[in-house]
Amino acid sequence: MRQSSPAKPRRAAGSDAVSAVRRRMVRFGLGLVFAFAVVDGVFGERGLLANMDKRQRIGVQQTSIDEMTARNDALNADIRRLREDPSAVEELAREELGLMKDGELLIILRDAPPSAAQPSSGASSSR
């Protein structure tokens, strides 16, 4: 014959209250941990706001990199042109250094300053 398993001991009425308090404390603790995780996820060092700030900075830096790359490409094109095209060197020497070929004549024109003797149109009237 088999022996029946012993019946579970009944809990006292006071232990149910203790168990309810423990459940509330566990729920409160879990809620507190969850709240801390959410706050850290939004405001923490690696949180949402920090990531948004880093993405904005990356965008600014990427724009700067793109501008520098375009400038670098233009300078490389100028270098290639100066190495391969003799007329480009001549053009640059004329513009930057003011050089001329043999037999050329340089004429410098300057604007004449306005003279004070010129009468102004319709400014003087007689009485």
C-alpha positions as CSV (number, residue, x, y, z in Angstrom):
1,M,0.0,0.0,0.0
2,R,1.1,3.4,-0.8
3,Q,1.3,6.1,1.7
4,S,-0.4,9.2,0.7
5,S,1.7,12.3,0.5
6,P,1.5,14.5,3.5
7,A,-0.9,17.4,3.1
8,K,0.6,20.8,2.6
9,P,0.7,22.7,5.8
10,R,-1.7,25.5,6.0
11,R,-0.4,29.0,6.3
12,A,-1.4,31.1,9.1
13,A,-3.6,34.2,8.4
14,G,-0.6,36.4,9.3
15,S,1.6,34.8,6.7
16,D,-0.8,35.8,3.9
17,A,-0.4,39.4,5.0
18,V,3.4,39.0,5.0
19,S,3.3,37.4,1.6
20,A,1.1,40.3,0.2
21,V,3.6,42.9,1.6
22,R,6.5,40.9,0.0
23,R,4.7,40.9,-3.3
24,R,4.1,44.7,-3.1
25,M,7.7,45.3,-2.1
26,V,8.9,43.1,-5.1
27,R,6.6,45.0,-7.5
28,F,7.8,48.3,-6.1
29,G,11.4,47.2,-6.5
30,L,10.8,46.1,-10.0
31,G,9.0,49.3,-10.8
32,L,11.9,51.3,-9.4
33,V,14.4,49.3,-11.4
34,F,12.3,49.8,-14.6
35,A,12.0,53.5,-13.9
36,F,15.8,53.8,-13.4
37,A,16.4,51.9,-16.6
38,V,14.0,54.2,-18.6
39,V,15.6,57.4,-17.1
40,D,19.1,56.1,-17.8
41,G,18.0,55.1,-21.4
42,V,16.8,58.6,-22.1
43,F,19.2,60.8,-20.1
44,G,22.2,58.6,-19.5
45,E,25.7,58.7,-20.9
46,R,24.6,56.4,-23.8
47,G,21.0,57.4,-23.7
48,L,18.6,58.8,-26.3
49,L,19.6,62.4,-25.9
50,A,23.3,61.7,-26.0
51,N,22.8,59.7,-29.2
52,M,20.8,62.5,-30.8
53,D,23.5,65.0,-29.9
54,K,26.2,62.7,-31.3
55,R,24.3,62.2,-34.6
56,Q,23.9,66.0,-34.9
57,R,27.7,66.4,-34.4
58,I,28.4,63.6,-36.9
59,G,26.2,65.4,-39.5
60,V,28.1,68.7,-39.0
61,Q,31.4,66.9,-39.3
62,Q,30.2,65.0,-42.4
63,T,29.3,68.3,-44.0
64,S,32.7,69.7,-43.2
65,I,34.4,66.5,-44.7
66,D,32.3,66.8,-47.9
67,E,33.3,70.5,-48.3
68,M,37.0,69.6,-47.7
69,T,36.8,66.7,-50.2
70,A,35.3,69.0,-52.9
71,R,38.1,71.6,-52.3
72,N,40.7,68.8,-52.4
73,D,39.3,67.6,-55.7
74,A,39.4,71.1,-57.1
75,L,43.0,71.6,-56.0
76,N,44.0,68.2,-57.5
77,A,42.4,69.2,-60.8
78,D,44.4,72.5,-60.7
79,I,47.6,70.6,-60.0
80,R,46.9,68.2,-62.9
81,R,46.1,71.1,-65.2
82,L,49.3,73.0,-64.3
83,R,51.4,69.8,-64.8
84,E,49.9,68.9,-68.2
85,D,49.0,72.2,-69.8
86,P,51.8,74.8,-70.4
87,S,49.2,77.5,-71.2
88,A,47.8,77.1,-67.7
89,V,51.2,77.9,-66.2
90,E,51.5,81.0,-68.5
91,E,48.0,82.1,-67.5
92,L,48.8,81.8,-63.8
93,A,52.1,83.6,-64.2
94,R,50.3,86.5,-65.9
95,E,47.6,86.7,-63.3
96,E,49.6,86.1,-60.1
97,L,53.0,87.5,-60.9
98,G,52.1,90.1,-63.6
99,L,54.6,88.6,-66.1
100,M,54.5,89.4,-69.8
101,K,55.9,87.9,-73.0
102,D,58.8,89.5,-74.9
103,G,57.5,92.3,-77.1
104,E,54.2,92.9,-75.2
105,L,53.3,96.3,-74.0
106,L,51.7,96.9,-70.6
107,I,49.1,99.7,-70.5
108,I,47.7,100.7,-67.1
109,L,44.4,102.6,-67.1
110,R,43.3,104.4,-64.0
111,D,39.9,106.1,-63.4
112,A,40.1,109.8,-63.3
113,P,39.0,111.3,-60.0
114,P,35.8,113.4,-60.2
115,S,36.8,117.0,-60.3
116,A,35.1,119.6,-58.0
117,A,34.8,122.0,-60.9
118,Q,32.1,120.0,-62.7
119,P,28.7,121.7,-62.2
120,S,26.0,119.5,-60.7
121,S,23.0,119.2,-62.9
122,G,20.0,121.1,-61.7
123,A,21.4,121.8,-58.3
124,S,21.8,125.5,-58.5
125,S,18.8,127.7,-59.1
126,S,18.7,131.5,-59.3
127,R,16.1,133.8,-57.6
